[in-house]
Amino acid sequence: MGPRRATPPQRAPSSKVSTPSEPPTPKKEVFNGLFGGLDLTFDGGPKFGPDGEPLEHNATGLEHTFGQPNEAEVGDMEHTFGKREKVELKTTAWYHADSGRQQLEYAAQRDLQAICETVEEMKARGRCLTGKFTNDPEILPDRKFPEVLPFPPEMAQLMLRRQLDEDVEDEDLEEPTFPGYTAWHRLSEFQPLAGGTARVFQEGNLSHLGRVFPGHLENMYLVEALNAVSLRPKLARQLFLCFDQERAVYILSLFKNGIWMKVEVDDYVPVVEGEPLCCRSEKFPHVLWPSLVEKAYAKVSTLRDPLRLEENSGGWLAVGGGGCAEDALVDLTGGVAGRFYTADVSPDRLFLYIYTLQSDTLFVCHVNDAKCARTGVSLNPCASHVINRAATFDGRCFVQIFSADVSGVHDGGLSDAVPLELWRDYPEKGWEGFFWLTIEDFHAYFETIIECRLTSSPDVSIQGMPGRLPKGPLPYMETLFANPGRVIAQYPPEITVTTRGPCEVIVATMQMDSRITQVGSERQPYIPLIMKVYESLGNNMYSAHMVCRSNWIPTRDAMVAFQTAWRCVQGHCGNARAQWM
């Protein structure tokens, strides 16, 4: 890897399959799930292929198997790409990819040591009087850490290059200026009162890290994701591989294009109208972690020219312009995210789903603005709302919401029907941004739920949550496939997942992130993807009943999740096929 990489590694699209490393015993009466469970009935009706067409319309060909996996390494999973020969599998090969997570910690510690040594050397020479890191090779030479990409505190990092016209020369194009921009300032020295008291995280054994408020960019999607991460302190701390606050060196990890990336930043941020451009903690300037995460996000979103650094584009403004919370959740956690709607499920099943998954899933929720306006319920649709926990009391079901509203908590009077014992039994308080409501009220006044399964994180649950997955470093076994070419709708890929025991299977398809390649004020729109899962009956036959399917909306990722039970029929055990379209 050279010192001036053009862009972060790009492998698109990619598909990610996650299953529990030690499958738990199935409990059908406890977890039915949003997808209604896996239909294991075998009827005598017509059989359909993964494309929805009758089986006789499906031509069979050579089996396309990607390697022979070691059974000790794969566990209960086996992945093969379907028996029908696909054109794109010949022209642009899929391959087993590595997310690169295992190398991150060693590389981060190495770079941290090299940066700190360089800072001390420059300080001794009188060229770095503050003794703090600046991510600019012209200020701090990067000979000892050539793989650290620069992100200098300059106006160029605030602008998006225009889409060049062939008839107009480059020097005739003026780059846009950022309104309200005044200067750059270090987060650790933002206010005199915070001198010496600023910390990355608040000290103490906390059940949450507080609210995150938006800055001056249109990036509420990222603020929602940060508020969800804030409710799991272990998860938030995992974003930082290592740091040296005294020297202002912070090394974070972000998940982009199927790869874990090591991102090095200092604590310089642009100042707009006397405030930091980026989002901030409610305890800012004493707590810095959300602002540092957004800066790392901006650095990753920079389009880089390896020959002309002055032509770099993106940075902070590429983080703005709106987006989807599920994309940010995946980038921050390495998990698998999607969305569903409360109108598609009954309140009791919705509570069972949230209650069962709350220990290893993040839930962002959006207010039903029309319903609130009709009924006079004052929930702020512009504020971040996250489900913190679900609990039962006296035979009734309740959900606790975390509201990150700058003007304070607005529960719309819905918490009046909640018994006081719930406030007594759990540590979260109303003045911290929390409120309780019944599952019926939640179902009525919230319309969209964005879920993120934490498939790449160890146990990050908080006190009082029921455990669901086996304990261990990582609860899921992960397999990653990547394709460096283009996948077209006429020849969608198919993957077969064979389970040899009760398993939970989560499959996600990820397109290349368009922020990384953004030029101009508009990004390339994502192609709507849909995945369908069918149960295989053996002999290239599939059940007519679809197990589940993903959303079909123009988002970067698409995901499905389902469970399999232990059942063998004529020597065939728990085989399912996922199809992309």
C-alpha positions in Angstrom: 0.0 0.0 0.0 1.6 3.3 -1.1 1.7 6.5 0.8 -0.9 8.2 -1.4 -3.7 5.8 -2.1 -6.2 7.1 -4.6 -9.3 5.9 -2.7 -10.1 3.4 0.0 -10.2 -0.2 -1.2 -13.3 -0.7 -3.4 -14.9 -4.0 -3.8 -18.5 -3.8 -5.0 -20.9 -5.3 -4.8 -20.2 -7.6 -1.9 -22.3 -10.1 0.0 -21.9 -11.0 3.6 -23.2 -14.1 5.3 -23.2 -14.3 9.1 -24.3 -17.2 11.3 -23.9 -17.9 15.0 -20.6 -19.6 15.7 -22.3 -21.8 18.2 -25.9 -22.1 17.2 -28.2 -21.9 20.2 -31.0 -24.3 20.8 -34.0 -23.2 18.8 -36.9 -21.9 20.9 -39.8 -21.6 18.6 -42.2 -20.4 21.3 -39.8 -17.5 22.2 -38.5 -16.3 18.8 -40.9 -16.3 15.9 -39.3 -13.2 14.5 -40.6 -10.6 12.1 -40.2 -13.0 9.2 -42.6 -15.5 10.8 -40.0 -18.3 11.1 -38.8 -20.7 8.5 -41.5 -22.7 6.7 -40.4 -26.3 6.8 -43.6 -27.9 5.4 -43.3 -30.1 2.3 -46.4 -30.1 0.2 -47.2 -31.7 -3.1 -47.8 -28.5 -4.9 -45.8 -27.0 -7.8 -42.2 -26.3 -7.2 -40.6 -23.0 -8.0 -37.0 -21.9 -8.5 -35.3 -19.0 -6.8 -36.3 -16.7 -9.6 -40.0 -17.3 -8.9 -40.5 -19.2 -12.1 -41.9 -22.8 -12.3 -39.1 -25.3 -11.9 -39.3 -26.7 -15.4 -38.3 -23.2 -16.7 -35.0 -23.3 -14.8 -32.1 -24.7 -16.9 -29.5 -26.5 -14.9 -25.8 -26.4 -15.6 -22.5 -27.0 -13.9 -22.2 -26.5 -10.2 -20.3 -23.3 -9.4 -18.6 -24.0 -6.1 -16.2 -21.5 -4.7 -13.5 -23.5 -3.0 -13.8 -26.5 -0.7 -14.2 -25.1 2.7 -12.5 -26.8 5.7 -15.3 -28.2 7.8 -13.4 -27.3 11.0 -13.2 -23.6 9.9 -16.7 -23.3 8.4 -18.6 -24.9 11.2 -22.2 -25.6 10.4 -22.2 -23.6 7.2 -21.3 -24.4 3.6 -21.6 -21.8 0.8 -21.9 -22.6 -2.9 -23.1 -20.4 -5.8 -26.1 -22.1 -7.4 -26.0 -25.0 -9.8 -27.3 -22.9 -12.7 -24.4 -21.4 -14.6 -24.4 -17.6 -14.5 -22.8 -15.5 -17.1 -21.2 -13.0 -14.8 -19.5 -15.7 -12.8 -17.4 -16.4 -15.9 -16.7 -12.8 -16.9 -16.1 -11.3 -13.4 -15.4 -13.8 -10.7 -16.7 -13.8 -7.2 -14.1 -14.6 -4.6 -13.7 -15.2 -0.9 -12.7 -11.8 0.6 -11.1 -10.8 3.9 -12.4 -7.9 5.8 -8.9 -7.1 7.2 -10.0 -6.7 10.8 -7.4 -8.9 12.4 -4.5 -6.7 11.1 -6.1 -3.4 12.3 -5.0 -3.4 15.9 -1.4 -4.2 15.2 -1.2 -1.6 12.4 -2.9 1.0 14.6 -0.5 0.6 17.5 2.5 0.7 15.1 1.2 4.0 13.5 0.4 5.5 16.9 3.9 4.9 18.1 5.4 6.3 14.9 3.3 9.4 15.0 4.0 10.1 18.7 7.8 9.7 18.1 7.6 12.1 15.2 5.7 14.7 17.3 8.3 14.5 20.1 11.1 14.8 17.6 9.6 17.9 16.0 8.8 19.4 19.4 12.4 19.0 20.4 13.5 20.8 17.2 11.1 23.7 18.0 8.9 22.9 14.9 5.9 21.6 16.9 5.6 23.9 19.9 2.2 22.5 21.0 3.4 18.9 21.0 0.2 17.8 19.2 -0.3 15.9 15.9 -1.5 17.7 12.8 -2.5 15.4 9.9 -0.6 17.4 7.3 2.8 16.2 5.9 3.8 19.8 5.3 3.6 20.4 9.1 4.5 17.0 10.4 6.6 14.8 8.1 5.1 11.4 7.5 8.3 9.4 6.8 7.8 7.0 9.7 4.1 6.5 8.9 3.8 6.7 5.0 0.5 4.7 5.0 -1.3 7.4 7.0 -3.3 9.5 4.5 -3.2 13.3 5.0 -6.3 15.3 6.0 -4.9 18.8 6.7 -7.0 21.5 8.3 -7.5 23.5 5.1 -10.4 24.9 3.2 -9.9 22.2 0.5 -11.3 19.6 2.9 -14.6 21.5 3.0 -15.3 21.6 -0.7 -16.6 19.3 -3.3 -15.1 19.5 -6.7 -17.5 20.4 -9.5 -18.3 17.9 -12.3 -15.9 19.2 -15.0 -17.3 20.2 -18.4 -15.2 19.2 -21.4 -15.6 22.6 -22.9 -14.4 24.5 -19.8 -10.9 24.5 -18.6 -10.1 23.7 -15.0 -8.7 27.1 -14.1 -11.9 28.7 -15.2 -13.9 26.8 -12.6 -14.1 28.3 -9.1 -14.6 25.9 -6.2 -17.6 26.8 -4.0 -17.0 28.4 -0.6 -18.5 27.2 2.6 -20.9 29.6 4.1 -20.2 30.8 7.7 -16.7 29.2 7.7 -14.3 31.2 9.9 -11.3 29.0 11.0 -10.1 25.7 12.3 -9.8 24.9 16.0 -8.8 21.9 18.1 -11.6 20.2 19.9 -9.5 19.8 23.0 -9.0 23.5 23.2 -12.4 24.7 21.9 -13.3 26.7 25.0 -11.0 28.0 27.7 -13.2 26.4 30.4 -12.6 23.0 28.9 -8.8 23.3 29.0 -7.4 20.1 30.6 -10.9 18.6 31.2 -11.7 17.4 27.7 -11.9 13.6 27.4 -12.7 11.2 24.5 -15.2 9.4 26.8 -16.8 10.3 30.1 -15.2 8.3 32.9 -17.2 5.9 35.0 -19.2 2.7 34.5 -22.1 4.3 32.5 -25.1 2.6 30.9 -25.0 5.2 28.1 -22.8 8.0 26.8 -25.4 10.7 26.5 -27.1 12.5 23.6 -25.4 13.4 20.3 -26.6 16.7 18.7 -26.2 17.6 15.0 -23.8 20.2 13.7 -24.1 22.4 10.6 -24.1 19.6 8.0 -27.2 17.8 6.6 -26.2 14.4 8.2 -29.0 13.5 10.5 -28.5 9.9 9.3 -25.1 9.8 11.0 -26.3 11.5 14.1 -29.1 8.9 14.5 -26.5 6.1 14.1 -24.2 7.8 16.7 -27.1 8.1 19.2 -27.8 4.4 18.8 -24.1 3.6 19.4 -24.1 5.9 22.4 -26.5 3.6 24.1 -23.9 0.8 24.0 -20.8 2.2 25.6 -18.7 -0.9 24.8 -19.6 -0.5 21.1 -18.7 3.2 21.1 -15.3 2.5 22.6 -14.6 -0.2 20.0 -14.6 2.5 17.4 -11.3 3.7 18.7 -8.4 1.3 18.1 -6.1 3.5 20.1 -5.4 7.1 20.8 -3.0 9.5 22.6 -5.1 12.5 23.7 -2.1 14.4 25.0 -0.6 14.4 21.5 -4.0 14.6 19.7 -3.6 11.3 17.8 -6.8 9.3 17.3 -7.0 6.1 15.3 -10.4 4.7 14.6 -11.9 1.8 12.6 -14.7 2.2 10.1 -16.3 -0.4 7.8 -16.5 0.6 4.2 -17.0 -1.5 1.0 -16.7 -4.7 3.0 -13.3 -3.7 4.5 -12.4 -2.6 8.0 -10.4 0.6 7.6 -7.9 2.2 9.9 -8.5 6.0 10.0 -6.0 8.4 11.7 -7.2 11.9 12.6 -6.1 14.9 14.7 -8.6 17.0 16.6 -8.8 20.0 14.3 -12.4 20.8 13.1 -13.8 23.7 11.1 -15.6 26.4 13.1 -18.9 27.8 11.7 -20.6 30.7 13.4 -18.6 30.1 16.6 -19.5 26.4 16.8 -17.9 23.2 15.5 -19.1 22.2 12.0 -19.5 18.6 13.1 -21.9 16.9 15.5 -21.1 17.0 19.2 -21.9 15.3 22.5 -24.3 17.0 24.9 -21.3 17.2 27.2 -19.1 19.0 24.7 -16.5 20.4 25.0 -15.7 17.9 27.8 -16.6 14.8 25.8 -15.2 14.5 22.2 -15.9 11.0 20.8 -18.9 11.9 18.5 -17.0 14.8 16.9 -13.9 12.6 16.3 -16.0 9.9 14.7 -17.6 12.3 12.3 -14.1 13.7 11.4 -12.9 10.1 10.6 -16.1 9.6 8.6 -15.3 12.8 6.6 -11.7 11.6 6.0 -12.9 8.3 4.6 -15.4 10.1 2.3 -12.6 12.0 0.6 -12.0 11.3 -3.1 -8.2 11.4 -3.5 -6.1 12.1 -6.5 -2.7 10.3 -6.0 -0.9 12.7 -8.3 -2.5 16.0 -7.6 -3.4 16.4 -3.9 -4.9 19.8 -4.5 -7.7 18.0 -6.5 -9.0 16.0 -3.6 -12.7 16.3 -3.3 -15.3 15.5 -0.7 -14.3 15.5 2.9 -16.7 17.2 5.2 -19.3 18.2 2.6 -19.5 14.6 1.3 -20.7 13.6 4.8 -23.6 16.0 4.3 -26.4 15.9 1.7 -28.5 13.5 3.6 -28.4 9.7 3.7 -29.7 6.5 5.3 -29.2 5.6 8.9 -28.7 2.0 8.1 -25.7 2.8 6.0 -24.1 4.7 8.8 -24.9 2.0 11.3 -23.1 -0.6 9.1 -20.1 1.7 8.7 -19.8 2.3 12.4 -20.4 -1.3 13.6 -19.6 -3.6 10.7 -23.0 -5.1 11.3 -25.9 -5.8 8.9 -28.8 -3.3 8.7 -32.2 -2.9 7.1 -35.5 -1.3 7.8 -39.1 -2.4 8.2 -42.4 -0.7 9.0 -44.6 -1.1 12.1 -47.7 -1.3 10.0 -46.5 -4.6 8.6 -46.5 -6.4 12.0 -48.8 -6.6 15.0 -47.9 -4.9 18.2 -47.4 -8.2 20.1 -45.1 -9.7 17.5 -43.2 -6.5 17.3 -42.6 -6.5 21.0 -41.4 -10.1 20.9 -39.0 -9.2 18.1 -37.5 -6.2 19.8 -37.4 -7.9 23.2 -35.5 -11.0 21.9 -33.0 -9.0 19.8 -32.3 -6.1 22.0 -29.0 -7.4 23.4 -27.3 -7.6 20.0 -29.3 -5.3 17.8 -29.6 -1.5 17.5 -33.0 0.0 16.7 -33.4 3.5 15.3 -37.1 4.5 14.9 -38.9 7.3 13.0 -42.0 9.1 14.2 -45.3 8.8 12.4 -45.6 12.5 11.8 -49.1 12.3 10.2 -50.5 10.2 13.1 -49.0 12.5 15.7 -50.4 15.6 14.0 -53.9 14.1 13.8 -54.0 13.0 17.5 -52.1 16.0 19.0 -49.2 13.8 20.3 -46.1 16.1 20.4 -43.3 13.9 19.4 -40.5 15.7 17.5 -40.1 14.1 14.1 -36.8 16.0 13.6 -35.1 14.5 16.6 -33.2 11.2 16.8 -35.2 8.4 18.5 -33.6 5.1 19.4 -35.1 2.0 21.2 -32.9 1.4 24.3 -34.6 -1.6 25.8 -37.9 -3.5 26.0 -39.4 -4.9 29.2 -42.6 -6.3 30.7 -44.3 -5.4 33.9 -47.5 -6.8 35.4 -48.3 -8.6 32.1 -47.9 -5.6 29.9 -45.3 -4.8 27.3 -43.2 -1.5 27.3 -40.5 0.0 25.2 -37.9 2.6 26.4 -37.1 5.3 23.9 -34.0 7.5 23.9 -34.7 10.9 22.4 -31.8 13.2 21.5 -33.7 16.4 21.2 -31.8 19.7 21.7 -34.9 21.3 23.2 -35.4 18.5 25.8 -37.5 15.3 26.0 -40.9 15.3 24.3 -42.8 12.2 25.1 -46.2 13.5 23.9 -47.8 12.5 27.2 -47.4 8.8 26.2 -45.3 8.0 29.4 -48.3 8.9 31.6 -49.6 5.4 31.2 -46.3 3.8 32.4 -46.0 2.5 35.9 -43.5 4.2 38.1 -41.8 0.8 38.9 -40.2 0.8 35.5 -38.4 4.1 36.2 -37.3 2.6 39.6 -36.1 -0.7 38.2 -33.8 0.7 35.4 -31.0 3.2 35.6 -32.0 5.5 32.7 -33.8 8.7 33.8 -36.1 11.1 32.0 -33.9 14.1 32.3 -31.2 12.1 30.4 -33.5 11.8 27.3 -35.4 8.6 28.1 -39.1 7.9 28.3 -41.2 4.7 28.4 -44.4 3.9 26.5 -46.6 0.9 25.9 -45.9 -1.2 22.8 -49.4 -0.3 21.5 -48.5 3.4 21.6 -45.1 2.8 20.1 -46.8 0.8 17.3 -49.2 3.7 16.7 -46.9 6.7 16.8 -43.7 5.3 15.2 -43.8 4.1 11.6 -40.3 3.0 10.6 -37.7 0.9 12.5 -34.1 0.7 11.2 -32.4 -2.3 12.7 -28.7 -3.2 12.8 -27.6 -6.7 13.8 -24.2 -6.5 15.5 -22.7 -9.5 13.7 -19.2 -8.2 14.0 -19.2 -7.2 17.7 -18.8 -9.1 20.9 -21.4 -8.8 23.6 -22.2 -5.1 24.1 -25.5 -5.5 26.0 -26.2 -3.4 29.1 -27.5 -4.5 32.5 -31.0 -5.9 32.6 -31.1 -7.3 29.0 -31.8 -11.0 28.3 -28.9 -12.8 26.6 -29.6 -14.5 23.3 -26.3 -15.4 21.6 -23.5 -17.6 22.9 -20.7 -15.8 24.7 -17.4 -15.4 23.0 -15.2 -13.0 21.1 -17.6 -12.9 18.2 -21.1 -14.4 18.2 -21.3 -15.0 14.5 -19.2 -16.8 11.9 -18.8 -14.5 8.9 -18.1 -15.3 5.3 -17.5 -12.4 2.8 -17.7 -12.7 -1.0 -16.7 -9.8 -3.3 -17.0 -9.0 -7.0 -14.7 -6.4 -8.5 -16.8 -6.1 -11.7 -20.3 -5.2 -12.5 -23.4 -7.3 -11.7 -26.4 -6.7 -14.0 -30.0 -7.5 -13.3 -30.3 -10.0 -16.2 -27.9 -12.4 -14.4 -28.4 -12.0 -10.6 -26.1 -14.1 -8.4 -27.4 -16.9 -6.3 -25.9 -18.4 -3.2 -26.8 -21.6 -1.4 -26.4 -21.9 2.4 -26.5 -25.4 3.8 -27.0 -25.7 7.6 -26.2 -28.8 9.6 -28.1 -27.7 12.7 -30.3 -25.0 14.1 -28.8 -21.7 12.9 -29.7 -18.0 12.4 -28.6 -16.9 9.0 -28.2 -13.2 8.0 -27.3 -12.3 4.5 -26.4 -8.7 3.3 -25.6 -7.3 -0.1 -23.5 -4.1 -0.2 -23.0 -1.7 -3.1 -19.9 0.5 -3.3 -20.3 3.6 -1.2 -21.0 6.5 -3.4 -19.7 9.1 -1.0 -16.2 7.9 -1.6 -16.4 8.7 -5.3 -18.6 11.8 -5.1 -17.8 14.7 -7.4 -20.1 17.7 -7.4 -23.0 18.3 -5.2 -25.0 15.2 -6.1 -24.0 11.6 -5.5 -24.6 8.6 -7.8 -27.9 7.1 -6.7 -28.0 3.5 -5.5 -29.6 0.7 -7.4 -32.6 -0.9 -5.6 -31.7 -4.4 -4.6 -34.0 -7.2 -3.5 -33.0 -10.6 -2.0 -35.3 -13.6 -1.8 -34.8 -16.7 0.2 -36.4 -20.1 -0.7 -36.1 -23.4 1.0 -34.4 -26.1 -1.0 -36.1 -29.5 -1.1 -33.2 -31.2 -2.8 -32.6 -32.3 -6.4 -32.6 -28.7 -7.5 -36.2 -28.2 -6.3 -37.5 -25.4 -4.1 -40.5 -24.8 -2.0 -43.2 -22.6 -3.5 -43.3 -20.6 -0.3 -40.8 -17.8 0.1 -39.0 -17.8 3.4 -38.3 -14.1 3.5 -37.2 -11.2 1.3 -35.4 -7.9 1.7 -36.8 -4.4 1.0 -36.7 -3.2 -2.5 -35.7 0.5 -2.0 -32.8 2.6 -3.4 -30.4 2.1 -0.4 -26.8 0.9 -0.4 -27.4 -2.4 1.3 -30.1 -5.0 1.4 -30.4 -7.7 4.0 -32.5 -10.8 5.0 -32.4 -12.8 8.2 -34.0 -16.1 9.0 -33.7 -19.2 11.3 -33.3 -22.8 10.4 -34.4 -25.8 12.5 -32.9 -29.3 12.6 -34.8 -31.4 10.1 -33.6 -33.8 7.5 -35.8 -35.2 4.7 -34.3 -37.9 2.5 -30.8 -37.0 3.5 -31.2 -33.3 2.8 -30.7 -30.9 5.8 -31.7 -27.3 6.1 -30.8 -26.0 2.7 -31.8 -22.5 1.6 -31.0 -20.3 -1.4 -30.8 -16.6 -1.6 -31.3 -14.8 -4.9 -30.4 -11.2 -5.7 -32.3 -9.1 -8.3 
